[in-house]
Every structure is written in C-alpha cells, then in structure tokens.
Amino acid sequence: MKRILILMSKTGGGHLASAQAIQSTFAARYGKQVEATVVDLLMDYLPWPMREAPKSYGWIANRTPWLWSTLYRAGHTSWIADPIIEATVRLSATSIMEMFIHYQPDLVISVHPLVQELALHALERLRARIPYAIVVTDLATVHPLWFHPDATRTYVASKSAYRTGVTAGLSREQLRLYGLPVRPIFSQPTRPRAELRAELGMDPDLPAVLLVGGGDGIGRVAVIARAIGKRLGARGVRAGQMVVVCGRNKRLQHTLADEPWTIPVQVHGFVNNMSDWMSASDCIVTKAGPGTIAESLIRGLPILLSGYIPGQEEGNVPYVLDNEVGIFASEPAAIASQVARWFGSERATLEKMAANARQLANPDSTENIVNDLANLIYL
C-alpha cells in the first residue's frame, strides 16, 4: 500500500475542498492500494502563536480587504517574506520532521502556498527522497510562494498560471496544466434540468438565478438577494426565481427565509448538492472564488461576479470576462438589472456564455492530476 500525505490549511474553503477532491479521487480509483491522509500543516504543526495566524484569514480577507491586499503583496517582497519564512522553518522543523516520520509517506502533495519551505526543509533534513507535488488552488493570479524549484510536479489551472510558473524558473517537465481540482461529482454527467427542478422543489418554467455566499456566507448576500427579488418581481410580474445558499451563516439564512418575497425563493444553509443546484439554474451570482468558478464552468453556468478578495482572486475577474463566460458588477442594483436582462432581452447572450463556459471547463481535471501523481509512485 502506498501512503500519500496531502498538506493544506483551512485558510478559506478552497484548500480543504481541493485536498478532499484529490483524496476521494485516489480512493475511488485505487481503493486499498493507497492511503491518502489530509493534514492541516499550519494549524497542527506550527508552534504557538504561529498556528493561530491562519484562523484570522477569513476575517481579514473579507472584513478588511485593504489589509489582506497589503499582506498578500508583502509576500512578493523577499526582504519582508524571507526572514519570516526562515524563522518559521527553524521553529517548526522538529515537529514537521516528526510528522513525516509518523506518516511515512511515499508521496507528498501540497495544496497550500505557505507549506512548501516548511515541508521541503524537513524532508531535506530527513534525507527523504520522496516525490513532492504542488497542486495550485488559485486560478489566474498565482502568488510566487506556490512555485518551488524542488517540487517534482506543479499543477496549475490556467494558461496565465502556467506562464507564471515558467517565469518563476520551473521547467516544462515540472509543470502541468490540467485545471483546478474539483469535487468528483463534477466529473459526472448531470441529470436533465426538468428532473432536477422537480426534485429540488423549483418552478419548472421560470429561469433561475443561484446566489451563493461561499462556505461562510460572507459578502453583501442579503442586499443583493433583496435587489434581485425586487427586480424580478417588479410590477407583480414574476420574471424569474432565486435560490440563495448562505453556507454556514445561520443568521443570514434566517433573515432571508423571513423575507416577504414576491417571486419563488429558496434559502438554504450549507448544501452538499451544489452540483444539482448549479445544473438546475440559469446563472450564478458569486464572488470570484476559483472553486466556484471552475464548478460553474463545468455545469455551463454563466457567472456574474459580485466581488473578489484582493490578491489571489483579482485575476479571476479578467479570466471570466476575457473568456466571455460572465460579467462583473459590484452594485446590487446593477447585479439585479443584469440578471433581469439575461432572463429577458439578453437571453441569447446568456445562452452563448453557457456554451463558452462548457468549452472552457475542465471536468476531468482532478482525474488527470491524480493519474499523473500516481505515475510518480508507480501505481
């Protein structure tokens, strides 16, 4: 049996989702031939108080984006980043070496940009010749810390990310362009929309907008939802229906569930069947998270980006616009008006974007990544 160690940290939901996608795909393809374990390297193996830092990511990135932008860009500057990295490597080396000794991996996979120096330094001290692979979970804008010259493989999700890797000094043998790892369900064909809508309790005839707030339900979801509901229900005419996914934000879920909607609206918390909701909808309103974008493309869902986290999500906006799979609008009234136009006079534009999305999508991305990783350990 081959042992695989997947290193991540719960700074945002994307790293964990990618780790679990790789883990489940290995299990589905190779069964008992492999044992893939997901480890939060930063929270579980860094010394205090360093291990507390990742817990503040969500608050900083979403509540004080200017501060996150400053921190993100500071990481590009070697005279700022290098001393911090070196100190962290020195203080955490023993515990990370003990982790590797405990798990005895045949392959190490990173899905987080902050673990490369920590893990590779520990492996070097152990004199362990283990393949080390990096799966980049950002889409178009990729921080330099993702790329490390000692990585056996680095998997990227876009042509711009590939070019960044080449500029960083990686060889073409080290780089692979396969797309973003997504949950295994997204590699499977979807069921007919009519069947899904009946099962999900949706109106079979009205066009549907899916509004998501991410795993933590962060952003101006309530304001946007009210604007869309008002616009689609103007003058007593129901021009569409709406599904709102609030994630783990219970307060938001209860608030929106109590609204006096004039159109059919479903409000949900965290859902495990996002693929079905996407397949049953005509468009999605979301911030520019790479995982949601990748999954929306697979389901042929035109994207209305309502915002982005400065730094790693900035490049996702032109990625969506340049490939003509969606638009960007940050004001709730503008978002609502655009959805109404897509459901009315611009229906042909919506259908064209849906076709573009399917063409740009990478439904086999996780399978291709896992197949290539398996070759590194002769599976």
BELWO-V604141 format. One record per pair of residues at least 12 apart in sequence whose ideal C-beta (glycine too) atoms are under 10 Angstrom apart, sorted by the first residue. I is the first residue (numbers start at 0). J is the second residue. Records with the same first field share a line. If there is no record, write none. Layout:
I->J + J
This chain:
0->29 + 31 + 32 + 33 + 34 + 105
1->25 + 29 + 32 + 33 + 34 + 35 + 104 + 105 + 106 + 373 + 376 + 377 + 378
2->33 + 34 + 35 + 36 + 102 + 103 + 104 + 105 + 106 + 107 + 129 + 376
3->21 + 22 + 25 + 29 + 33 + 34 + 35 + 36 + 37 + 102 + 104 + 105 + 106 + 107 + 108 + 130 + 132 + 369 + 372 + 373 + 376 + 378
4->34 + 35 + 36 + 37 + 38 + 40 + 98 + 99 + 101 + 102 + 103 + 104 + 105 + 106 + 107 + 108 + 109 + 118 + 129 + 131
5->17 + 18 + 19 + 21 + 22 + 25 + 35 + 36 + 37 + 38 + 40 + 104 + 106 + 107 + 108 + 109 + 110 + 111 + 132 + 134
6->18 + 36 + 37 + 38 + 39 + 40 + 41 + 44 + 95 + 98 + 104 + 107 + 108 + 109 + 110 + 111 + 113 + 114 + 115 + 117 + 118 + 131 + 133
7->19 + 21 + 37 + 38 + 39 + 40 + 41 + 42 + 108 + 109 + 110 + 111 + 113 + 114 + 134 + 136
8->38 + 39 + 40 + 41 + 42 + 43 + 44 + 45 + 50 + 52 + 53 + 54 + 56 + 110 + 111 + 112 + 113 + 114
9->39 + 41 + 42 + 53 + 54 + 56 + 57 + 111 + 214
10->39 + 41 + 42 + 52 + 53 + 54 + 55 + 56 + 57 + 59 + 60 + 111 + 112 + 113
11->53 + 56 + 57 + 60 + 61 + 111 + 136 + 213 + 214 + 215 + 288 + 289 + 290 + 308 + 311 + 312
12->57 + 213 + 214 + 215 + 246 + 247 + 288 + 290 + 291
13->110 + 111 + 136 + 137 + 138 + 179 + 180 + 213 + 214 + 288 + 289 + 290 + 291 + 293 + 311
14->37 + 39 + 41 + 53 + 109 + 110 + 111 + 112 + 113 + 114 + 134 + 136 + 290
15->37 + 39 + 110 + 111 + 136 + 214
16->110 + 136 + 179 + 180 + 181 + 182 + 214 + 288 + 290 + 291 + 294
17->108 + 110 + 111 + 134 + 135 + 136 + 179 + 180 + 181 + 182 + 289 + 290 + 293 + 365 + 368
18->35 + 36 + 37 + 38 + 39 + 108 + 109 + 110 + 111 + 134 + 136 + 180
19->35 + 37 + 110 + 180 + 182 + 183
20->110 + 134 + 136 + 179 + 180 + 181 + 182 + 183 + 184 + 185 + 186 + 290 + 364 + 365 + 368 + 369
21->35 + 37 + 108 + 110 + 132 + 134 + 154 + 180 + 183 + 365 + 368 + 369 + 372
22->34 + 35 + 36 + 37 + 108 + 369
23->35 + 182 + 183 + 184 + 365 + 369
24->180 + 181 + 182 + 183 + 186 + 364 + 365 + 366 + 367 + 368 + 369 + 370 + 372
25->106 + 108 + 365 + 369 + 372 + 373 + 378
26->183 + 369
27->183 + 186 + 365 + 366 + 369
28->183 + 366 + 369 + 370 + 373 + 378
29->369 + 373 + 378
32->373 + 378
33->105 + 106 + 369 + 373 + 376 + 378
34->102 + 104 + 105
35->104 + 106 + 108 + 369 + 372
36->102 + 104
37->108 + 110
38->95 + 98 + 101 + 102 + 104 + 107 + 114 + 118
39->53 + 111 + 114
40->53 + 91 + 94 + 95 + 98 + 109 + 111 + 113 + 114 + 117 + 118 + 121
41->53 + 54 + 56 + 87 + 91 + 111 + 113 + 114 + 117
42->54
43->94 + 98
44->91 + 93 + 94 + 95 + 96 + 97 + 98 + 114 + 117 + 118 + 121
45->87 + 90 + 91 + 94 + 95 + 113 + 114 + 117
46->87 + 90 + 91 + 93 + 94
49->83 + 86 + 87 + 90 + 91
50->91 + 94
52->87 + 113
53->111 + 113
55->67
56->70 + 308
57->213 + 214 + 215 + 217
58->215 + 217
59->308
60->217 + 308 + 309 + 310 + 311 + 312
61->213 + 215 + 217 + 218 + 286 + 306 + 308
62->217
64->306 + 307 + 308 + 309 + 310
65->309
66->309
67->308 + 309 + 310 + 311
68->308 + 309 + 310 + 313
69->309 + 310
70->309 + 310
71->140 + 142 + 308 + 309 + 310 + 311 + 313
72->142 + 309 + 310
74->112 + 113 + 142 + 143 + 144 + 310
75->142 + 143 + 144 + 310
76->143
77->143
80->116 + 143 + 144
81->116
84->113 + 115 + 116 + 117 + 120 + 144
85->116 + 120
87->113 + 116 + 117 + 120
88->116 + 117 + 118 + 119 + 120 + 121
89->120
90->117
91->116 + 117 + 118 + 120 + 121
92->117 + 120 + 121 + 123 + 124
93->121 + 124
94->117 + 121
95->114 + 117 + 118 + 120 + 121 + 122 + 124 + 125
96->120 + 121 + 122 + 124 + 125 + 127
97->121
98->118 + 121
99->118 + 121 + 122 + 124 + 125 + 127 + 129
100->121 + 125 + 127
103->127 + 129
104->122 + 127 + 129 + 130 + 131 + 376
105->129 + 130 + 375 + 376 + 377 + 378
106->129 + 130 + 131 + 132 + 151 + 372 + 373 + 375 + 376 + 378
107->119 + 121 + 122 + 127 + 129 + 130 + 131 + 132 + 133 + 150 + 151
108->130 + 131 + 132 + 133 + 134 + 152 + 154 + 368 + 369 + 372 + 375
109->131 + 132 + 133 + 134 + 135 + 136 + 145 + 147 + 150 + 153
110->132 + 133 + 134 + 135 + 136 + 154 + 180
111->133 + 134 + 135 + 136 + 144 + 145
112->133 + 135 + 136 + 137 + 141 + 142 + 143 + 144 + 145 + 146 + 147 + 311
113->142 + 144 + 145
114->133 + 144 + 147
115->131 + 133 + 144 + 145 + 146 + 147 + 148 + 149 + 150 + 153
116->144 + 147 + 149
118->131 + 133 + 147
119->131 + 147 + 148 + 149 + 150
120->149
122->149
123->149
129->151 + 375 + 376
130->150 + 151 + 152 + 372 + 374 + 375 + 376
131->147 + 149 + 150 + 151 + 152 + 153 + 375
132->150 + 151 + 152 + 153 + 154 + 173 + 175 + 368 + 371 + 372 + 375
133->145 + 146 + 147 + 150 + 151 + 152 + 153 + 154 + 155 + 164 + 169 + 173
134->152 + 153 + 154 + 155 + 156 + 175 + 177 + 179 + 180 + 364 + 365 + 368 + 369 + 372
135->153 + 154 + 155 + 156 + 157 + 160 + 161 + 163 + 164 + 174 + 179 + 180 + 289
136->154 + 156 + 179 + 180 + 289 + 290 + 293 + 311
137->155 + 156 + 157 + 160 + 163 + 179 + 289 + 310 + 311 + 312 + 314 + 315
138->155 + 156 + 157 + 159 + 160 + 178 + 179 + 287 + 288 + 289 + 290 + 292 + 293 + 311 + 312 + 314 + 315 + 318 + 319
139->155 + 156 + 157 + 158 + 159 + 160 + 163 + 287 + 289 + 292 + 311 + 312 + 313 + 314 + 315 + 316 + 317 + 318 + 319 + 321
140->157 + 159 + 160 + 163 + 287 + 289 + 307 + 309 + 310 + 311 + 312 + 313 + 314 + 315 + 316 + 317 + 318
141->153 + 155 + 156 + 157 + 159 + 160 + 161 + 162 + 163 + 164 + 167 + 311 + 314
142->163 + 310 + 311
143->163 + 166 + 167
145->160 + 163 + 164 + 167 + 311
146->160 + 163 + 164 + 165 + 166 + 167 + 168 + 169 + 173 + 174
147->167 + 168 + 169 + 173
148->167 + 168 + 169 + 170 + 173
149->173
150->164 + 169 + 173 + 174
151->172 + 173 + 372 + 375
152->169 + 172 + 173 + 174 + 175 + 368 + 371 + 372 + 374 + 375
153->167 + 169 + 170 + 173 + 174 + 175
154->173 + 174 + 175 + 176 + 177 + 178 + 179 + 180 + 364 + 367 + 368 + 371 + 372
155->169 + 174 + 175 + 176 + 177 + 178 + 179
156->176 + 177 + 178 + 179 + 180 + 181 + 289 + 292 + 293 + 318 + 361 + 364
157->176 + 178 + 179 + 289 + 293 + 314 + 315 + 318 + 322 + 359 + 361
158->176 + 318
159->314 + 317 + 318 + 321
160->174 + 176 + 179 + 314 + 318
161->174 + 175 + 176
162->174 + 176
163->314
164->176
175->367 + 368 + 371 + 372
176->361 + 364 + 367
177->361 + 363 + 364 + 365 + 366 + 367 + 368 + 369 + 370 + 371
178->293 + 296 + 297 + 359 + 360 + 361 + 362 + 363 + 364 + 365 + 367 + 368
179->289 + 290 + 292 + 293 + 294 + 296 + 297 + 361 + 364 + 365 + 368
180->290 + 293 + 361 + 364 + 365 + 366 + 367 + 368 + 369
181->274 + 289 + 290 + 293 + 294 + 296 + 297 + 360 + 361 + 362 + 363 + 364 + 365
182->271 + 273 + 274 + 290 + 293 + 294 + 297 + 365
183->274 + 365 + 366
184->271 + 272 + 273 + 274 + 275 + 294 + 297
185->273 + 274 + 277 + 293 + 294 + 295 + 296 + 297 + 298 + 360 + 361 + 362 + 363 + 364 + 365
186->297 + 361 + 362 + 363 + 364 + 365 + 366 + 367
187->274 + 297 + 362
188->278 + 362
189->274 + 275 + 277 + 278 + 279 + 297 + 298 + 299
190->274 + 275 + 278 + 279
191->278 + 279
192->207 + 278 + 279 + 280 + 281
193->279
194->275 + 278 + 279
195->272 + 274 + 275 + 276 + 277 + 278 + 279 + 280
196->240 + 275 + 278 + 279 + 280
197->279
198->272 + 275 + 279
199->242 + 265 + 267 + 272 + 275 + 276 + 278 + 279 + 280
200->242 + 263 + 265
201->240 + 241 + 242 + 263 + 265 + 276 + 279 + 280
202->237 + 239 + 240 + 262 + 263
204->237 + 240
205->231 + 237 + 238 + 239 + 240 + 241 + 262 + 263 + 281 + 342
206->231 + 238 + 239 + 240 + 280 + 281 + 282 + 338 + 339 + 341 + 342 + 343 + 346 + 349
207->239 + 240 + 241 + 242 + 263 + 265 + 276 + 279 + 280 + 281 + 282 + 283 + 342
208->223 + 224 + 227 + 228 + 231 + 239 + 240 + 241 + 242 + 243 + 262 + 280 + 281 + 282 + 283 + 284 + 301 + 303 + 334 + 335 + 337 + 338 + 339 + 341 + 342
209->241 + 242 + 243 + 244 + 265 + 273 + 276 + 277 + 278 + 279 + 280 + 281 + 282 + 283 + 284 + 285 + 295 + 298 + 300
210->223 + 224 + 227 + 228 + 241 + 242 + 243 + 244 + 245 + 255 + 264 + 266 + 280 + 282 + 283 + 284 + 285 + 303 + 305 + 334 + 338
211->242 + 243 + 244 + 245 + 246 + 267 + 270 + 273 + 276 + 277 + 283 + 284 + 285 + 286 + 288 + 291 + 295 + 305
212->224 + 243 + 244 + 245 + 246 + 247 + 248 + 251 + 252 + 284 + 285 + 286 + 305
213->244 + 245 + 246 + 247 + 248 + 285 + 286 + 288 + 290 + 291
214->244 + 246 + 247 + 248 + 269 + 288 + 290
215->245 + 246 + 247 + 248 + 251 + 269
216->243 + 244 + 245 + 246 + 247 + 248 + 249 + 250 + 251 + 252 + 255 + 268 + 269
217->245 + 246 + 247 + 248 + 251 + 286 + 306 + 308
218->248 + 251 + 284 + 285 + 286 + 305 + 306
219->286 + 305 + 306 + 329 + 330 + 331 + 334
220->243 + 244 + 245 + 246 + 248 + 251 + 252 + 254 + 255 + 284 + 285 + 286 + 305 + 331
221->243 + 245 + 248 + 250 + 251 + 254 + 255 + 258 + 331
222->330 + 331 + 332 + 334
223->241 + 243 + 284 + 303 + 305 + 306 + 328 + 329 + 330 + 331 + 332 + 334 + 335 + 338
224->241 + 243 + 245 + 251 + 254 + 255 + 258 + 260 + 264 + 266 + 284 + 331 + 334 + 335
225->255 + 258 + 260 + 331 + 335
226->330 + 331 + 332 + 333 + 334 + 335 + 336 + 338
227->239 + 241 + 243 + 262 + 264 + 284 + 303 + 331 + 332 + 334 + 335 + 336 + 337 + 338 + 339
228->240 + 241 + 243 + 255 + 258 + 259 + 260 + 261 + 262 + 263 + 264 + 335
229->260 + 261 + 262 + 331 + 332 + 335
230->262 + 331 + 332 + 334 + 335 + 336 + 337 + 338 + 339 + 340 + 342
231->260 + 261 + 262 + 263 + 264 + 335 + 338 + 339 + 342 + 343
232->260 + 261 + 262 + 263 + 264
233->261 + 262 + 335 + 339
234->261
235->261
236->261 + 262
237->261 + 262 + 263
238->262 + 338 + 339 + 342 + 343
239->262 + 263 + 281 + 282 + 338 + 339 + 341 + 342 + 343
240->260 + 262 + 263 + 264 + 265 + 280 + 281 + 342
241->255 + 260 + 262 + 263 + 264 + 265 + 266 + 280 + 284 + 338
242->263 + 264 + 265 + 266 + 267 + 270 + 276 + 277 + 279 + 280 + 283
243->255 + 256 + 258 + 264 + 265 + 266 + 267 + 284
244->265 + 266 + 267 + 268 + 269 + 270 + 273 + 276 + 283 + 285
245->266 + 267 + 268 + 269 + 270
246->267 + 268 + 269 + 270
247->268 + 269
248->268 + 269
249->268 + 269
251->266 + 268
252->266 + 267 + 268 + 269
253->266 + 268
254->266
255->267
256->268
273->290 + 291 + 294 + 295 + 298
274->294 + 297 + 298
275->298
276->298 + 300
277->291 + 294 + 295 + 297 + 298 + 299 + 300
278->297 + 298 + 299 + 300
279->298
280->295 + 298 + 300 + 301
281->299 + 300 + 301 + 338 + 341 + 342 + 346 + 349 + 350 + 353
282->295 + 300 + 301 + 302 + 303 + 325 + 326 + 337 + 338 + 341 + 342 + 349 + 352 + 353
283->295 + 298 + 300 + 301 + 302 + 303 + 304 + 325
284->302 + 303 + 304 + 305 + 325 + 328 + 331 + 334 + 335 + 337 + 338
285->300 + 302 + 303 + 304 + 305 + 306 + 325
286->304 + 305 + 306 + 307 + 308 + 312 + 315 + 329
287->302 + 304 + 305 + 306 + 307 + 308 + 311 + 312 + 313 + 314 + 315 + 316 + 318 + 319 + 325 + 327
288->304 + 307 + 308 + 311 + 312 + 315
289->311 + 312 + 314 + 315 + 318
291->304 + 315
292->304 + 312 + 315 + 316 + 318 + 319 + 324 + 325 + 356 + 359
293->315 + 359 + 360 + 361 + 362 + 364
294->360 + 362
295->319 + 324 + 325 + 356 + 360
296->319 + 322 + 324 + 325 + 353 + 355 + 356 + 357 + 358 + 359 + 360 + 361 + 362
297->356 + 357 + 359 + 360 + 361 + 362 + 363 + 364
298->353 + 356 + 357 + 360 + 362
299->324 + 350 + 352 + 353 + 354 + 355 + 356 + 357 + 358 + 359 + 360
300->324 + 325 + 352 + 353 + 356 + 357 + 360
301->319 + 323 + 324 + 325 + 326 + 341 + 348 + 349 + 350 + 351 + 352 + 353 + 354 + 355 + 356
302->315 + 319 + 320 + 324 + 325 + 326 + 327 + 352 + 356
303->319 + 325 + 326 + 327 + 328 + 333 + 334 + 337 + 338 + 341 + 352
304->316 + 318 + 319 + 320 + 325 + 326 + 327 + 328 + 329 + 334
305->327 + 328 + 329 + 330 + 331 + 333 + 334
306->327 + 328 + 329
307->327 + 329
315->327
318->359
319->352 + 356 + 359
322->352 + 355 + 356 + 358 + 359
323->348 + 351 + 352 + 354 + 355 + 356 + 359
324->351 + 352 + 353 + 354 + 355 + 356 + 357 + 358 + 359 + 360
325->337 + 349 + 352 + 355 + 356
326->341 + 348 + 352
337->349
